[in-house]
Amino acid sequence: MNISNSTTAPNAGEYAGDEVSAIVLDPGYSTTRAGFAGEDVPKSVCPSFYGHIDSDPPHYLFGENAIHDPLGNLQIKNPWGSDGIVEDWDTATKVWEYAITSRLTGNRPGDPTKNGLNDGNANGNGEAMDVDMEGLENLENMEKPLEDSPLLMTEPGWNSVKAREKYIEIAMEEWGTPAFYVQKTGVLAAFASGKASGIVIDVGASHTSVTPVLDGMVLKKGVQKSPLAGNFVSNQIRMIFKQAQPEIPLTPHYLVKTKTPVDAGAPAQATYKTYDIPPLDSFRYNEEERVLTEFKESVVEVWPGPGRFTNGTNEEIAKSLPGRPFEMPDGWNQLFGSERYRVSEGLFDAGAALQDADNPRPKDEHTIPRLVQAAVQQVDADQRPLLLQNIVVTGGSTLLYKFNDRLNYEINTLYPSTRNKLIAPGPLVERKYAAWIGGSILASLGSFHQLWISRKEYEEHGTNIVEKRCR
Amino acid sequence: MASGRDVRDMLGLPVGGETPKAAIQKRAKPAAPGKKIQGVAREVAALYGERPPPVAVYEEKKSYRAKRQSTGPAKKWVPQPFTNQARSDGLILKHWRRKPTSTPAATNGEDIAMEDTEISDSYIEDSSEFLKYNVAPDMPTFTEEEYDAYLRSDDWSREETDYLFQMIENYSYRWPVVWDRYDYQPSLKSHLPTSQEFPNDIEQALATLPFAPPKSRSVEDIKARFYEISAKLMKLRIPEVQMDADQYATYEILTKFDPVLERNRKTLASALMNRNMDEVKEEEFLLAELQRINMAANRLDAEREELRARLEAPIPNQQVSAGLASFTSSQALAALFSQLFQADRSKKRASGGGGVGPGRLSLSATDLMATPTSAQHAQLSAANRRQSLAQQAVQTPIRHLSPLAELRYNVSTHDRLTSGITFGADKLLKMRQAKSNVQTQKIGQALAQLGIADIISIPTAKVGDAFEALVTKVGKLLDVRKVREKEEGECRVLEAMKARRMSEIQSDENGGERRSTKREVSDSQDRDSADIGDDDDDDDADADADADGDADVDAEGEEEDEDAEGEEIESQMQSTRQASEVEVMSTRATSAGHKRSASVLSQVSTKSSKRPRK
């Protein structure tokens, strides 16, 4: 028996793989995932948020460790726009580059200007630096981070043509990749579950999207997105905290020096840190968001059905269920009862969402069942049953407890006459990074190599080749 | 050893001394390594004692992974550049490959490595492994002339057609995807002449466009256009007559595509899919209900069947519906006769050719001239005889007398005789007994009603027959009476239900005038002669009619008894309602000999002959 291990080559025809050490980059609103194709998890998962200190020149901070450091005047920003398309291309490039270089290709020696970490003590201002960098690049091509790795990027289903062209421009011009391809997250998430056709429900941080995929191709008319996703749930939690009597204090970790245990509902007994030059509000917001993430992970639950949370006696039933305790970083703690259902109900039932002046009532057509309905409606009638048999659930926010039960109930209510099947991979990594994993599979296939857009082709046709090739 | 040989002997195996020896030798082998057991295993083996365990315990050899064979220094892998033949731009990617081992044996490893990297740098692998996956869809092609001559369409511009073909090729005939991405924007370039004429006035140029601004095409539109072109091109390339079967089948499919039909089908499909929960549930419920009704119907049929069997009405589907009616045609009669004749002949042969004499009751050609009734009689008795024929095919010949002679000499034939002597009176008395006391009483009452004495003074065979016939009929009469009571009960329930419903409807009618008029109209349609004056009366009459109808069906057709002469059973049923008629009937029954039609009598007599046998 030929026992295969890491030192033997796989048998011919064992799998259609042919690895060319391609890098898969899956940028998202919350995190940016990067890793080598053919691996099963992304090696590098970095927050998409970056720190920015408004000095002269501006100082940027990237990576998990840097952005949680409470430096003076630090603000936390995100290059993604509210419409789910990258807005700030310059920093987005830097964030992505950080994700690639920090763990995959490594920081090349003698390239301090490139990774942005040392920008503070480099050149005079941004423009000058840019000029400088270009000069450097022209002089020495070796400085580009992706010199010998083809790059597969993912994009949301609603990405604009301009954004796609920007992707290839960044990859080719700034990173110097020999070959490039861009694929939609929906398709890749379906691939990660071993499906070529299906409906992909992706509930991420900033957006929920529903993407019908047929034979590995996105049906563009059916792509639906809505802002009711993880951040929406966070906002709902904030509102719950605000509306509670007395108001529940939300103190992030970095402000707490020491804490002493207190009874449930009692005010916190903690000493707080003070900073001479405190970080800005956006930093605090981001840190609060971390606490809320913890809250979502440990307390929030989706009403599993049958019926909506606000229907009939469901609320009463929820009240009678045992609550879940949560302790804030400053020691304040309480048992959360039916509120924990309430905050996630808005994803499915716009009417049940909490609202105030800053958070208007979400639109009905933005709830997940309505998105699915709209997406299915845009698909040819013959394909609908097929798609409904393969409903792939992905995205970090689908990890909310009982989310799948509820989704299953809602879809079966919408389409009682078809066989609907949810495909939600159990392992956390597969759920969170489905698009990356799909990209990893795709880019490591031998038959994929004919699809790459090579540098030569790019130089020949320009950026609009991405529209022709990446359909 | 001896036992082993015995077993072998019993099994019929060759008694050879060689096979056991071999077996012993084989058995001995595994024992040998057992002695070499070491360590704890040896102690365990000692605990077994003299008798080894029933399951042989073999110690697996220690199965660590095989030690890696050191075959020299570690193999080198190199990022091997390669080109993909499916690409036209010569993109060079690198994948990891074993370094070719063609290096000569040398002393200095570093030097070799240097050499090899040099070699691999210059060498570019030409990978065709995945070339087979690079497939392009097969598209029909056409020239300008062909397009102008055959493929023009009012609805589709040349440019859009080209666009369509491009889309189909791009998406490899995936129609839903083609439709999804189909976004044709007519460019102004194709209308160059128009825009040249009015170079300054774009609006006017747009207005004079030969084609309407882009319209949304459905999947069916797209398919229809493409199939149409494909079919035309196919016909152009290969004339219809020269197509082989496959090609013609494809051609047929292409020409027969009907977008309207397809669209309707899809509308239906989506309607089916978009049913709401209630409709789906209703469908499930209806299906379950249908199944339940079917089962109930089967049960009801079985019950009816049982009832018919009890009444021994002619089974409707046997011969033609009525027993007698089937023999009205001469053809049927002839067939029947030949059948009987055949049966008789076989019997004759079996009985050794005896009884050729004139007195014997047997069929001859002259019997064909007999009346239908006699034929019926003959058939039934023959059928009866045929039954017994099977049992007593070989028997001593019986001398047959003519009926007249039989009567004269008081000779009776019996299929089977009970041993001992019985009195005719006893026989008659026995007939009065039924299984249950109540039934016996009832029979007694009925007979008393008919004025028949408890003890019949001279129970001759003939009287016995008559009495038997009578008792059978009385039995049936009682059965029928029971059924009738049951049906009447049902009718009452139904009437009550109907009355209640009617009263409900009437209350409705009082509420709304329109509905009542509607009902009246429908009523007048139902029954022409009905008086529409009073609703209440009307409804009652309706209910009655319904109840009657029910009774009719359930009680085996009362209508029939009014005109059917020969159907004695039905007539009896009617007679149950009027005591006077019962009496008439009884006179008929007692004086059955001459007046009644022979068929019924014979039917009864066959039964009487069957009964003792049972």
Chai-1 contact restraints between the chains, C-beta under 6 A:
chainA,res_idxA,chainB,res_idxB,connection_type,confidence,min_distance_angstrom,max_distance_angstrom,comment,restraint_id
A,D18,B,H95,contact,1.0,0.0,6.0,A-B,restraint_1
A,E19,B,H95,contact,1.0,0.0,6.0,A-B,restraint_2
A,V20,B,L93,contact,1.0,0.0,6.0,A-B,restraint_3
A,V20,B,H95,contact,1.0,0.0,6.0,A-B,restraint_4
A,A179,B,L91,contact,1.0,0.0,6.0,A-B,restraint_5
A,L214,B,P176,contact,1.0,0.0,6.0,A-B,restraint_6
A,L214,B,V177,contact,1.0,0.0,6.0,A-B,restraint_7
A,D215,B,R174,contact,1.0,0.0,6.0,A-B,restraint_8
A,M217,B,V177,contact,1.0,0.0,6.0,A-B,restraint_9
A,L219,B,D180,contact,1.0,0.0,6.0,A-B,restraint_10
A,K220,B,D180,contact,1.0,0.0,6.0,A-B,restraint_11
A,K221,B,D180,contact,1.0,0.0,6.0,A-B,restraint_12
A,D380,B,P176,contact,1.0,0.0,6.0,A-B,restraint_13
A,D380,B,V219,contact,1.0,0.0,6.0,A-B,restraint_14
A,A381,B,K266,contact,1.0,0.0,6.0,A-B,restraint_15
A,A381,B,A269,contact,1.0,0.0,6.0,A-B,restraint_16
A,A381,B,S270,contact,1.0,0.0,6.0,A-B,restraint_17
A,Q383,B,P176,contact,1.0,0.0,6.0,A-B,restraint_18
A,R384,B,M273,contact,1.0,0.0,6.0,A-B,restraint_19
A,P416,B,M277,contact,1.0,0.0,6.0,A-B,restraint_20
A,P416,B,V280,contact,1.0,0.0,6.0,A-B,restraint_21
A,S417,B,M273,contact,1.0,0.0,6.0,A-B,restraint_22
A,S417,B,R275,contact,1.0,0.0,6.0,A-B,restraint_23
A,S417,B,V280,contact,1.0,0.0,6.0,A-B,restraint_24
A,T418,B,M273,contact,1.0,0.0,6.0,A-B,restraint_25
A,G446,B,E129,contact,1.0,0.0,6.0,A-B,restraint_26
A,G446,B,F130,contact,1.0,0.0,6.0,A-B,restraint_27
A,S447,B,F130,contact,1.0,0.0,6.0,A-B,restraint_28
A,S447,B,Y133,contact,1.0,0.0,6.0,A-B,restraint_29
A,H449,B,N84,contact,1.0,0.0,6.0,A-B,restraint_30
A,Q450,B,N84,contact,1.0,0.0,6.0,A-B,restraint_31
A,Q450,B,A86,contact,1.0,0.0,6.0,A-B,restraint_32
A,Q450,B,R87,contact,1.0,0.0,6.0,A-B,restraint_33
A,Q450,B,N134,contact,1.0,0.0,6.0,A-B,restraint_34
A,S454,B,D89,contact,1.0,0.0,6.0,A-B,restraint_35
A,S454,B,L91,contact,1.0,0.0,6.0,A-B,restraint_36
A,K456,B,D89,contact,1.0,0.0,6.0,A-B,restraint_37
A,E457,B,D89,contact,1.0,0.0,6.0,A-B,restraint_38
